[in-house]
């Protein structure tokens, strides 16, 4: 995100704090930077790959609810605009706090999702 802030408006203290934290981590030396802006260098190649395999990438849409089948697999997503999204596999990007709100009750006891707490 710091790539989009004008250098004249950014205190290097932000950079130094972030670098210091990463360098103190066990695998901090594995830190890297993209060679361009994140949407173009990271997100676009992922979206292009999904679409090349016949998938669909839907942007700027909010999920209201994750509906489940009887076997607790995903039946479909209900978007806030009322649209229903169905598929063979699903990927969605959201902050953890929002994911915790969307998580179906039947999934909250699964050990994988308990780690969100």
Steps between C-alpha positions, in 0.01 A plus 500: 500500500793733560571499125209736447598767753697797374849485658467863610195401708646187661710488811784249473410403855218284353747318276756454777242362744373252240849391396611466861205276578559277197872475563438382855278217376654154460460511122532878467784471251251351253321833471460630145340782307302490177661654194192710433161581645313212671186500281705466183785279621314273745123510458476515119713187438288307751174619338637424151590145610156437649332628183733295275367189675137601439442669835338835556641787704239733647630824651342763722231265631420436863396164635200511729484129584665167428226240452592137567382163371395226744859364492632845610656575160428835333166510320537862385591853603227759542622849412371818663341599167290179510696311233585135568842368400540126442807305395713191540758687712498838671767751596426833657720766653388671815650623826500240778249698709249492213565130438422430866163673456422305180610161629206257508418361845571145376859598420582673829582168670744391227856521637623686191252783557549502879846643428331824392442581865 
